[in-house]
Each structure stands twice: as C-alpha cells, then as structure tokens.
Amino acid sequence: MRIIVCVKEVPDTTEVKIDPETGTLIRKGVPAILNPFDMYALEAALQIKDEDPDTEVIVVSMGPPSAEKNLRDTIAMGADDVYLVTDRAFAGADTHATSYTLSEAIKFIGDYDLIFAGKQAIDGDTAQTGPGIAEWLGIPQATFVKKVRELRDNSIVVERVTESGYEVVEVELPAVITIVKGDRDPRLPSLRGMMRAKRAEIKKLTSEDLPVDKDKIGLAGSPTRVHKIFTPPRRKGGEKWEGEPAELAAKLAKVIREIV
Ligand SMILES: Cc1cc2nc3c(=O)[nH]c(=O)nc-3n(C[C@H](O)[C@H](O)[C@H](O)COP(=O)(O)OP(=O)(O)OC[C@H]3O[C@@H](n4cnc5c(N)ncnc54)[C@H](O)[C@@H]3O)c2cc1C
C-alpha cells in the first residue's frame, strides 16, 4: 500500500495578510508551521503503516524552498519520503492551480493507493484542494473523514462527519480522503525518526520535472483573485432588558416595528 499525504506549510497566525497587488499571501516575517489538519492526515496514514509495515507513506507539499525545514518533521514522525514541489512558476496559485500541480506531482510519484489531505488549510480555508486533486486524477473521494474503519482489498471504509453525526462510506481505491481532527492526536517524533530526518533528502520537483501545462500553474494559471481580506470587527454585546414579561414583550414589539 502506498499512501501519499498532502501537507501544506501555513503561517502560524490567524491574521494572514494579503498583498493588495497580487491578492496572494504575504509570507515574509511570519513564522510557519505545518497545517494542523495535515498532521491528523499524516497520523491516519501512519496508523495504517503501524498495522501493515509494508505500507509506504509519502508526503508531498507545494511551497517555497524554506518549507523543507518544517517538512523534515514529517520524516521524524514516520513518513518514508518527502517531495517538495517548489518553483517560482508555481507561486500565487489558487486552489485550481494548486490541485492541478499537486495532481501532476502525485502522478509523477506514482503507484498510489490512497491520497490523504487535511480537511482544510488554516490560511486559505477553502477545503477545495483535496476534492480538486481527486477531480484532476479522476478518482473517488471521501471528505471530512474522522476515522478509517477498515481497509479492504480494493476499497476503504471510513466515517465521514456530518452535521447530525457521521456516516459510514466505502470508497473504491485509489481514492482521495480528506481528514478532520481525529480521536488520536498526531504522534510526537521519535528519536530514531529525528536522526533519520536530519539526514533525509527532501526531493524537489520543479516545473521542469513535471509535465505541467504552463497555462494552468501559478498566479497566471489561477482563475481566482482574492480582492479583499479582513478580520471582521468584534460584535458589540447585546442589550439586556429586565422587567415584567408583558412590558418586555411590548418593548420588543416596538423595536421590531421600528426596524421593519
Ligand atoms: C487568506 C487566503 C484566502 C484565500 N482565498 C482563496 C480563494 O478564495 N480561492 C482560491 O482559489 N484560493 C484562495 N487562496 C489561495 C489558496 O490558499 C491556495 O490555492 C492554496 O494553495 C490552497 O488552498 P487552501 O489554502 O484553501 O487549502 P485547502 O483547500 O483548504 O487545503 C486542504 C488540504 O489540501 C492540501 N493542500 C493545500 N494546499 C497544499 C499545498 N500547497 N501543498 C500540499 N498540500 C496542500 C492539504 O492537505 C490541506 O489540508 C487563499 C489563500 C489565503 C492565504
């Protein structure tokens, strides 16, 4: 079994800033972490490897060269290999271009049975990249998965979170699975893992290595533009009225009449 886990490096802040010219993220001076949901995706893949040690867990990330440092942590946790898709030509990608580029990198890595991604990245928050990868690859997907129940010969059975609880879904392999915060927290790196991570090669893939259509990558290949991003103003506290029910009801009715 080969599982590819998509991991994004994100700013370690909830107050992301956008370049007004390009509508893309300003990364300079902002500390970066690996997207927390992707750590749950990696944990889910590693749990499968715990059960079947022949399983290979391969991390793929698209980002700047500096992401290499954080990506080493995935090896320390137990990933076998890491690919960093990095090239100026990929910069400024929206989810359309990102999922296209990642799908080409996944095809390049090849022989995959499962592709795990986080449910969403904590900066862009769109939750579109995982489903986008499935579409580009033409394979099934299950989103918002909290638990892998069972791996069968040609399928996977998972629990998907819904508004009212969860549903159990069987998906044919190969498939894309997007993962929410699970019951088990991502494991800590082992000492052996940390030693391996130090020496491991993070494989780089550029636009020259992948057979990408140059019109579908980076800012130029991105149909979406983020025009404005802002932190919503804090809501003021509501008014509290005290008194007799009939008196309060009349007061409320008066206010409503004034509004409508
Ligand atoms: C504040 C902000 C707003 C944005 N708004 C939009 C928008 O409205 N429309 C739009 O198209 N783009 C938008 N973007 C750009 C968007 O961040 C990029 O397209 C990004 O590469 C993927 O989208 P996402 O961050 O929403 O990830 P999501 O789709 O939420 O990510 C889901 C999962 O996909 C995987 N994944 C995502 N990106 C990568 C990566 N680079 N490498 C490896 N795995 C990855 C991870 O497993 C992740 O958990 C925005 C970016 C920011 C910072």
The ligand as an SDF file (V2000), in Angstrom:
LIG
                    3D

 53 58  0  0  0  0  0  0  0  0999 V2000
   -6.4000   34.1150    3.2500 C   0  0  0  0  0  0  0  0  0  0  0  0
   -6.3710   33.3750    1.9610 C   0  0  0  0  0  0  0  0  0  0  0  0
   -7.5280   33.3320    1.1940 C   0  0  0  0  0  0  0  0  0  0  0  0
   -7.5200   32.6240    0.0130 C   0  0  0  0  0  0  0  0  0  0  0  0
   -8.6650   32.5380   -0.6980 N   0  0  0  0  0  0  0  0  0  0  0  0
   -8.7030   31.7830   -1.8180 C   0  0  0  0  0  0  0  0  0  0  0  0
   -9.9040   31.6630   -2.5410 C   0  0  0  0  0  0  0  0  0  0  0  0
  -10.9210   32.2330   -2.1870 O   0  0  0  0  0  0  0  0  0  0  0  0
   -9.8880   30.8820   -3.6550 N   0  0  0  0  0  0  0  0  0  0  0  0
   -8.7620   30.2130   -4.0490 C   0  0  0  0  0  0  0  0  0  0  0  0
   -8.8210   29.5010   -5.0500 O   0  0  0  0  0  0  0  0  0  0  0  0
   -7.5950   30.3390   -3.3960 N   0  0  0  0  0  0  0  0  0  0  0  0
   -7.5400   31.1010   -2.2920 C   0  0  0  0  0  0  0  0  0  0  0  0
   -6.3820   31.2190   -1.6120 N   0  0  0  0  0  0  0  0  0  0  0  0
   -5.1990   30.5630   -2.1040 C   0  0  0  0  0  0  0  0  0  0  0  0
   -5.1040   29.1910   -1.5050 C   0  0  0  0  0  0  0  0  0  0  0  0
   -4.5520   29.2790   -0.2170 O   0  0  0  0  0  0  0  0  0  0  0  0
   -4.1920   28.3600   -2.3390 C   0  0  0  0  0  0  0  0  0  0  0  0
   -4.7930   27.9790   -3.5050 O   0  0  0  0  0  0  0  0  0  0  0  0
   -3.6990   27.1340   -1.6000 C   0  0  0  0  0  0  0  0  0  0  0  0
   -2.5760   26.6440   -2.2490 O   0  0  0  0  0  0  0  0  0  0  0  0
   -4.7280   26.0070   -1.4010 C   0  0  0  0  0  0  0  0  0  0  0  0
   -5.9260   26.4280   -0.8650 O   0  0  0  0  0  0  0  0  0  0  0  0
   -6.2880   26.4370    0.6710 P   0  0  0  0  0  0  0  0  0  0  0  0
   -5.2230   27.1080    1.4380 O   0  0  0  0  0  0  0  0  0  0  0  0
   -7.6620   26.9290    0.7820 O   0  0  0  0  0  0  0  0  0  0  0  0
   -6.1920   24.8780    1.0470 O   0  0  0  0  0  0  0  0  0  0  0  0
   -7.3920   23.8750    1.3330 P   0  0  0  0  0  0  0  0  0  0  0  0
   -8.0630   23.5270    0.0830 O   0  0  0  0  0  0  0  0  0  0  0  0
   -8.2300   24.3400    2.4810 O   0  0  0  0  0  0  0  0  0  0  0  0
   -6.4680   22.6500    1.8240 O   0  0  0  0  0  0  0  0  0  0  0  0
   -6.9970   21.3530    2.0250 C   0  0  0  0  0  0  0  0  0  0  0  0
   -5.8530   20.3920    2.0790 C   0  0  0  0  0  0  0  0  0  0  0  0
   -5.2180   20.3140    0.8020 O   0  0  0  0  0  0  0  0  0  0  0  0
   -3.8150   20.0980    0.9740 C   0  0  0  0  0  0  0  0  0  0  0  0
   -3.0810   21.2520    0.4320 N   0  0  0  0  0  0  0  0  0  0  0  0
   -3.4960   22.5000    0.1730 C   0  0  0  0  0  0  0  0  0  0  0  0
   -2.5050   23.2480   -0.3210 N   0  0  0  0  0  0  0  0  0  0  0  0
   -1.4160   22.4440   -0.3750 C   0  0  0  0  0  0  0  0  0  0  0  0
   -0.0660   22.6340   -0.7690 C   0  0  0  0  0  0  0  0  0  0  0  0
    0.3850   23.8010   -1.2200 N   0  0  0  0  0  0  0  0  0  0  0  0
    0.7830   21.5780   -0.6900 N   0  0  0  0  0  0  0  0  0  0  0  0
    0.3450   20.3690   -0.2220 C   0  0  0  0  0  0  0  0  0  0  0  0
   -0.9050   20.1580    0.1830 N   0  0  0  0  0  0  0  0  0  0  0  0
   -1.7740   21.1660    0.1070 C   0  0  0  0  0  0  0  0  0  0  0  0
   -3.5800   19.9750    2.4760 C   0  0  0  0  0  0  0  0  0  0  0  0
   -3.6720   18.6330    2.8330 O   0  0  0  0  0  0  0  0  0  0  0  0
   -4.7550   20.7710    3.0490 C   0  0  0  0  0  0  0  0  0  0  0  0
   -5.0920   20.4070    4.3570 O   0  0  0  0  0  0  0  0  0  0  0  0
   -6.3520   31.9570   -0.4270 C   0  0  0  0  0  0  0  0  0  0  0  0
   -5.2010   31.9990    0.3460 C   0  0  0  0  0  0  0  0  0  0  0  0
   -5.2050   32.7110    1.5340 C   0  0  0  0  0  0  0  0  0  0  0  0
   -3.9690   32.7340    2.3530 C   0  0  0  0  0  0  0  0  0  0  0  0
  1  2  1  0
  2  3  1  0
  2 52  2  0
  3  4  2  0
  4  5  1  0
  4 50  1  0
  5  6  2  0
  6  7  1  0
  6 13  1  0
  7  8  2  0
  7  9  1  0
  9 10  1  0
 10 11  2  0
 10 12  1  0
 12 13  2  0
 13 14  1  0
 14 15  1  0
 14 50  1  0
 15 16  1  0
 16 17  1  0
 16 18  1  0
 18 19  1  0
 18 20  1  0
 20 21  1  0
 20 22  1  0
 22 23  1  0
 23 24  1  0
 24 25  2  0
 24 26  1  0
 24 27  1  0
 27 28  1  0
 28 29  2  0
 28 30  1  0
 28 31  1  0
 31 32  1  0
 32 33  1  0
 33 34  1  0
 33 48  1  0
 34 35  1  0
 35 36  1  0
 35 46  1  0
 36 37  1  0
 36 45  1  0
 37 38  2  0
 38 39  1  0
 39 40  1  0
 39 45  2  0
 40 41  1  0
 40 42  2  0
 42 43  1  0
 43 44  2  0
 44 45  1  0
 46 47  1  0
 46 48  1  0
 48 49  1  0
 50 51  2  0
 51 52  1  0
 52 53  1  0
M  END
$$$$
